[in-house]
Amino acid sequence: MVPVLERITYYRLQKGWTEYQMAEVSGLTQSTISSWYRKNILPTIPSLEKLCTAFGITLSQFFAFDEKTVSLTPVQKSLLDEASRLTETQQLALVEFFKTL
């Protein structure tokens, strides 16, 4: 089982943020975040999604046991970001193009 609050703390510290800064960037209230730790309760999935967006990771990455299996280089992330703007047909054509390289 993933220790959710520990993972949140890990990613917050990686960014060098206080709880207040994390709240500001994620759009959550500081009282909500503080209550998770005080009461030892888990955040909701929508709250986790906001945190993950603030951290620049996906929910899959947050819950991954081995970060190396889901880490992307900046170039890979850029490629995926650009590809996500394409239609499905264009994406399939891009995959075929990559196969020819």
C-alpha positions in Angstrom: 0.0 0.0 0.0 1.3 3.5 -0.9 1.7 5.7 2.2 -0.3 8.6 0.6 0.5 11.3 3.1 4.2 10.4 3.1 4.2 10.6 -0.7 2.5 14.0 -0.6 5.2 15.2 1.8 7.9 13.7 -0.4 6.7 15.5 -3.5 6.1 18.8 -1.6 9.7 18.7 -0.2 11.0 17.9 -3.7 9.5 21.2 -4.8 10.8 23.0 -1.7 7.3 24.1 -0.8 5.7 24.7 2.5 2.1 23.3 3.1 0.9 26.9 2.4 2.7 27.1 -0.9 1.5 23.6 -1.9 -2.1 24.7 -1.1 -1.7 27.9 -3.2 -0.3 26.1 -6.2 -2.8 23.2 -6.1 -5.9 25.3 -5.4 -6.6 23.5 -2.2 -7.0 25.2 1.1 -4.2 25.0 3.7 -6.8 23.9 6.3 -7.8 21.0 4.1 -4.2 19.8 3.7 -3.4 20.4 7.4 -6.5 18.3 8.4 -5.2 15.3 6.5 -2.1 15.2 8.6 -3.8 16.2 11.9 -6.5 13.6 11.5 -4.5 11.1 9.6 -7.1 10.9 6.8 -6.6 10.3 3.1 -7.4 13.0 0.6 -10.1 12.5 -2.0 -9.1 11.5 -5.6 -10.1 15.0 -6.9 -7.8 16.5 -4.3 -5.0 14.1 -5.2 -5.5 15.1 -8.9 -5.0 18.7 -8.0 -1.9 17.9 -6.1 -0.5 15.8 -8.9 -1.1 18.6 -11.4 0.7 21.0 -9.1 3.6 18.5 -8.7 3.7 18.0 -12.5 3.0 14.2 -12.2 0.1 11.9 -13.0 -1.9 9.9 -10.5 -0.2 6.8 -11.9 3.2 8.3 -11.1 2.0 9.2 -7.6 0.9 5.6 -6.9 3.8 3.9 -8.7 6.0 1.7 -6.6 9.0 2.2 -8.9 9.2 5.7 -10.2 11.7 4.8 -12.9 9.1 2.8 -14.7 7.0 5.9 -15.2 9.5 8.8 -15.3 9.7 10.8 -18.4 12.6 12.9 -19.6 11.7 16.5 -20.5 11.9 15.6 -24.2 9.6 12.7 -23.8 7.1 14.8 -21.9 7.2 17.4 -24.6 6.6 14.8 -27.3 3.6 13.5 -25.4 2.2 17.0 -24.8 2.5 17.8 -28.5 1.0 14.4 -29.6 -1.9 14.9 -27.3 -3.0 17.9 -29.3 -3.3 15.7 -32.5 -6.4 13.9 -33.7 -6.5 10.1 -33.2 -5.8 9.6 -36.9 -2.8 12.0 -36.7 -1.5 10.2 -33.6 -1.7 6.8 -35.3 0.2 8.3 -38.3 2.8 9.6 -35.9 3.3 6.2 -34.4 3.8 4.7 -37.8 6.3 7.4 -38.6 8.3 6.7 -35.5 8.3 3.0 -36.4 10.1 3.9 -39.7 12.9 5.8 -37.9 
